[in-house]
Structure formats: C-alpha cells, structure tokens
Amino acid sequence: MPASPSTARAINDRVALQLLQQEGPLTAGQLKTRTGLSRPSVADLVERLQRSGLIQIVGESGAERRGPNARLYGIVADRAHLAALDIRTQSVSLIVADLLGTTLAEASMPIDGDVGTEPTVERVAALLERTVREGGAHRLHSVCVGMPGLIDPSTGELRNTTGLPRWHRQLVAALQERLPARIVLENETNLAGVAEQRAGAGRGHDTFVFLWLGDGVGAALFLDGRLRRGLSGGAGEIGFLPVPGTGGLPSATDCGGGFHSLGGATAVFALAEEQGIDARGILGITASEARGAAAAALVTEAIAAGRDGFLDALALRLALAAAAVVSIVDPGQLVLGGEMGLAGGMELALRVESQLAGLIPLPTQVRPGELGGTAVLRGALLTARDVAQEDLFGPGG
C-alpha cells in the first residue's frame, strides 16, 4: 500500500535532515541530487523545515553554477541541546553539546566514596546543571548517562547490582526530577561500542564484538548492525566468564574468579609484576589502586621496552575470553577498546589475533579501538542525539 502524502513528506523530511546532519550544509540542488526528489518537492521540503525551525540558511555556494549564488541550508544547531555523562565508581565526566555534536562545555569531578549517597547525588546533579548553564544550553532536550552494571532493557533502569555504590542507582531519578530533559541510562561498555561502531574501529562492520579493557572488562555485541543487549541487559558481561587460569570460579554476586581476574586493571598490574616489570615503581601505586589508565600505561611501557613475555601473556588472557565469545557469535571482527586497547594498538591486537587463531578455527580479525577511554562519553553523546532526533525529525525507518 503506497504511503499517504503526509507520511511521504515525513519520510522525505527525515532523509533530508539526516543528510544535513551527516554531510553538513547543502544547497537545494544538492538535496535534490542526494534524495532523488523533484525540484518542487525539495523546495516544499526546505520551506517546511525552515518554518519548523529545524533548518536555516547558513551561507551561499556559487561555485557549481552561473548566476546568483545558491543558498546553503544547515541544521539549526541550538534547536536542541544534549548532555552526556560517564559515571565511574570514583569519578564523573560530562559533556554538553548542541544538536550537531559540537561541544559547548565539559567538566569532570572525582568522587569520594566516603561522602555518602545523597551528598554525592547532589554534587553530580549540581555539576551537570552548572555545566549546562556555562555552555548556554537553554534547550536541554536529552541526557544520556553511561555507567557500569546491568540496565534492564524493558524499564531502562539500573538493576540492583552488587559492588556498585548506592548513588549510582539514585542518580537518574534525581536528574529527571531536576532537569527538563529526557534522561536515558545505558551500560558504559555498550556506549563505548556504539562510539567505535560509528566513529571508530567498527565503522563499516555490521557484525563485530567490542571488548572493553579499562578498570574492568566487558563486551558489546553488534549483530547485523544492531547492538544486542540480551533479555536482562546482560549480554557481554564477560567479567563473569569462567576461564582457565583464575584459580577459582565467579559467582552470581562476584566476578572474581571470572575473566575480570585475568583482564581487569588490577590483574594486568599483577601480571606485569610477575613478568619482571616494576609496576609499582613506574606508576607509584599498588595493584589495588590500579585503574584503566594505569594498566594502559603498563602496556605502553611494555611495548616501548620490548617486553614480549608480558605482551604475549596478556594477549593469551584476552584471547581466552575472546575465544568463548567468538566461538558462539562468529563475528569476524574483534575490537579491543578502552584505555588498554588504545594503548596496545596494533602491537597487542595482532598478538591477540595470533593467539585466537591457535584456539579456534573461526577467522577473526582483531583491531585496536580508536577512541580509548573517551568512547563512553562519545557513545553517550551519540545516543542523546539519537533521542533528540527521534523526537525532532520524526521516527526512523
């Protein structure tokens, strides 16, 4: 059944808006070429989108034709403002941006675990409100919050996960009460995977596995172009994956004994010490204090010093977890993300690829992520933009 005129107009409008979002300002002639619409249809479309306040004239382009310059149309960047938060157990980072993704303001803050739940929630909410004001984001539309833990796909709420501070579970509700915006919660690894899919090493791959290597470990599964969360939101929780070499087994409430005990930052610190690297001397911290950035520094040091023993041992650990996922999903591509993935680069990725090839018969290309620890914020910003576009541009197909 053919679409009604109003439905066809809505589809055409969204296509044009997406082109302007992705490619930047375009003339009416360029929109005609890219959409395949007739000149009158494009003229109506442009007038309609201008009236709605979604696009505006941003300049002129006269290089492609004789006569008067052609008007360039672009998205009205301040039609909606966005915010993205990366919530860790010991810190918060956030970005405020416009609808085109241009950063207007950013901030970060350490979190003292002894402060208490309500004061911590208040500090984080106040930091976001202050940053929104500093960025002049008077049309805050969408806020995406990324944090560790299981996010229930049916409710969008953080499940009662052992090991996470209480303020994590109260933050979203507090933000929703205080801000005139839609608040979206998403798992941090999923957000990092989204960023790598759209703007990093996953570009051009509909199916791949993203392996987060930071303070802890996690995975994001992309099958046929879609992020797969699982029934309870736990797809990719590989920190609980039983693997050889941990000396124990994980439990439903503790990932110790699972892959976390081989690939987490603390475990990588201990591995470096076992391999003769003076991790304490290099970093000035103990294993219990190690975070993703510290583990990344050790990987960087090992590569620079030619510490093949450490790099091969680490690659084997990563390959053990990757083999379990790859043997089920067969993605063809594995992206090593987070701080360690970025620090290891191709040197670590190719070692993991070699180890993986010796464990399973499924050909899998292993590549380093391109965004490192910034991927969570990038993914949160992209997700907030998707929410705003869904509302402003109309539902996608």
N, C-alpha and C positions, 0 to 999 in steps of 0.2 A: 504494500500500500504506500503510495507516494506521500512524502511529508507535507503537512499543511504549510501555507505561506509563512505563518508566524514561526513554525518550527524550523523551516529552512532558513529564515532570517537569523534566528538564534544560533543555528549551527554556523552560518557564514560569519556572523559577528565573532564567535569564539575562535574560529580559524584565523580570522584577521588579527584578533588580539594576541593570539599565541605567536603569530608571525612577528608582530611588532615587539613582543616580549623577547623572542629568541634572537631576532636579527637586528633590532634597533629601528630607528626611524626609517620609514619607507614612503615613497610617493604613491599617489593613487594608481599610476601606471604600473609600478612595481607590485602593488597589491593585486592588480588585475592579472598580471603575469603569474604570480605565485598561487593565487586562488583559483584561476581559471574562470572567474566570473566575468560577466559582461561589463562594459564601461558604465552603463546606467546603474547596474546593481552595486558596483563599487562606490559610485557617487552617493547612492542612497545609504549604503553602509557607513561611509565616512561621516555623512551628515548625522546619522542616527547615533553613532558612537561619540561624536562631538557633543551632541545635545545631552547625552547621558553623563558627560563629564569624565569619560574613560580615556579619550584621546584628545590631543590638541596639536596645533601647528607648532613645530619646534624649529623650523628653518626652511631653507629653499635649496633646491638642487636643479641646476640648469645645464649640467654637463652632458646630458644624454639627448638633448633635442634643441632645436632652434626656437626662437620666440621667448615668451615670458618664462621665468623660472618656475619649475614645478614645486608645489608645496610639499614639505616633508611632515608626515604625521607620526607622532610618538605617543606612547603610554603616558598618562598623567601620573608621574611617579608618586606624588603625595596624595593620590586618591585613597590610598590605604597604607598604614604603617605596620611593620612587623617587628616581633621580638623573638629571639632565640636564646635559650638558656642551656648550659651544660652543667649539670648538677653532679658533683662528685661527693664522696663522703667527707672530704676535707677542704673543698673549695667550690666556688661558683664562678662561672664565666658567662657573660651575656653580650649580645649584640642587638642593637636597634637599627632597623633599615627601612627603606622605602619599598614600594611595590616592585621596583626594578632590581632590588637586592643591593642597592648602594648603602654602605654603612654610614649611619648618621651619628652613632655614639656607641661606645663599648666600655665595659667595666669588668672587673674581677675582684674577688674577695676571698681570703682564707676563712675557713670555718673551724672554730674551736669547739671540739666535741664536748667540752665541759660547760658550755654556756647554758644549755638547756633547750628544749624543743620550742617553746613559744617564743623566746627571745631570738632564736636562730631564724625561725619563720619570719618574724618581724624584720630582721636585718636584711634577709634576702628580698622580701617584698619591697622594702624601702629602697634598696639598691636598684631594683628594676624601675620603680616609679621615678626615682631621681634621674636615672639614665634616659628614660623616655622623655622627661622634661628637657634635659640637656640636649637631646637630639632633635627637639622641636617636633616630636611625633604626636601631633594633636589628633590624629585619626588612627589610633592604635586599633587594629582590626583582629589580628591573630597573634597568639603567643604559643610557641612550641617549646616544651620542656623535655629535655633528654636526661634520663637518669638510669642507673643500673637497676636490675630487678625485673620481675615478670609483670607485664602490662596486660590486663585482661582485654582481649580484642572485643568482647561483647559490651563492656562497660567503659573501656578506656581508663580504668583505674589501676593503680599500683596494688598488686596483691601483697598480702602480709608476709613479706619475705624476711626470713631470719638473716641477721647480720647487717641490715640497713638501719640507719638511725631513724628514730620516730619522726623527725621533722620532714623527712622525705615524703612520708605518707600524708602529711597535713599541708604541704606547700601548695599543691594545685588548688585545693578548696579555698585556701586563703587568697591566692591570686585571683581566683574567679570572683570572690566577694569584693575585692578592692579595685579591679580593673574593668573597664567597659569593653572587654575584648573576649574573643573565644580562646579558651585555654586548651591546648592539646598536649597529651602526655605520650611519650614514646620511649622505648628502650634505647639506650645510648648506642649499642652496637648496631641496631637496625638503622639508626640515623647516620652513623658513620658509613655504613654500607650504601645507603641512599646517595650520600655525597660522592662516594667513589664511583657509583654507577653513573651518575650524571656529569660529574666534573673531574673524575679521576681515572684510576686504572681500570675500572669496569666499563668505561664507555665502549659502546658497540657490542657488548656481550649481553644477550638476553638471559643467559643462564650462567651463573658463577657462584662461588662461595667466597664470602668475605670473612677473613679471620682477624678478629681484633686482638692485638697484643699490646696491652697497656698495663695498668695496675693489676688488672685481672685479665681473663681471657673470655672470648665469646665468639659467636659466628652469626652471620646474616646470610640467609639462603634466598637467592634470586632465581626463580624458575620461570621460564617463558616470559621474562620481562617484569615479573611481579615479585615483590617481597612476600615471603611466606612466613607467617607468624606462628602457625600451629593452633590447635584447638584452645589451649590455655595461654597462649602467648609465649610459650617456652621453646619454640623452635630455635635451635642454635645455642642452647645453654650448655656448651661443651665443657665448661668448667667442671661439671659433674660427671663427665665421660670417664668411665673406668679405663685406664690404660696401664700397660706394664711399666714398672719402674718407680711407682709411687710408694710402695711398701704398705699399701693399705687400700681401703675402698671408701668412696664417698658415701654420704647418707642423704636422706631427703632434706635434711636441715643444714648440711655442711659439705661443701665441695672439696674439703681437704681429703686427699686420697684419690681425687679425680685428676683430670688434666690440669686443673688450676695448680696442683702441686708440682707440675713439671714446667708449665709455661707462664705462670704469673710472675710479676716483677720480683717478688721475694725469692722464688725458686730460681730465677735466672741469676740473681745476685749470688745465691749459694753455689750454683753451678760454676760461675766464674771463679769463686774461691777454690772450688775443687780442682779446677783446671790451672791453678797456679797464678791467677790474676789477683792482684791486691785490690779487691773491690773496695774495701774499707778505706785504704789509703788513697785511692783515686777519688772516691766520692765523699769521704768524710762522714759516712753514715753506717749504720748496721743493717743487716739483712731485713730486720723487721720494719725498718724505716723506708725501705726501697719502694719507689713508685715507678710508674711507667717511664718517666723521663730519666730516672736513674738507670733502669735496665737498658734503655736506648743508648745512654752514654757508654755503658759497658760494651755493647755491641759495636758502637763506633770505635772504641778503643781497641777492641779485638781485631777488627778489620784493618785498622791502621798498623797494628803491631804484627799482623800475620799470625794470629793465634788460631791456627787451623783446628786444633783439638777442641777448643771451646765452641767454635762455629759449627763444626761437624756434630758435636754432641747436642747443641741447641737445635740444629736442623733436624736431627733424628727425632728429638722430642716433638717438634712441631709436625713432622711427617706422621708420627703415630696417631695423633688426633686427626690430622687431615685424612689419613687413610680410612678411618672409620666413617667419616662423612662422605668422602668421595666414592667409596665402595657402594654406598646406598644411593647417592644422588647422581653420580657420574656427570659433574658439571662441565668438565673440560677446562675450566679455569679456576684457579685459587688465587685470591688477592690477600697478601699479608699487610694488614693495616695497623693503625695505632702508631704510637711512638717507636716501638721496636721494628715494625715493618718498614717504616720510613728510614730509620737509621741503618737497617740491614741492607736496604737497596737490593740491587740485582745479585750482589755477592751472596747474601743469605738466601734470597729467593731461589737461585739456581741450585744451591746446596739442598734446599728442601725438595725441589723438583727431582733431583737425583735420588735422594733417599726415598721419596714417594714412589718413584719408578721401580725401585727394588722391592717394595712392599706389595703393590697391587698392579694388575695388568692394564688398568684403565689409563689411557694417555691424558695427562693433566698438566697444563701449563701453569707455572707458578710465577707470579709477578708481584713486585712491591707496590704497596699503596702509594699514592702521590700526595696525600693530604695530612698524614700523621695525626697528631693529637687534635688538630683543628677540625677534623672531619665531623665530629659530633655537632659542633656549632653550625658548620656548613649545611649538614643534613637537616638540622632543626630549622634553619632559615628557609631552606627549600620547602620543607613541609609546611611551615607557616604561610609561605607564599602560595602553595597549592590550595590551602584552605581559603585564603582570601580570593584567589582566582575563581574557585568553585562558586563562591558567592557573587562576586562582581561580574565575572564573564559568563556565568551560567554553567550547568553540569556538562562535563566532558563526555565524549562518546567512548 
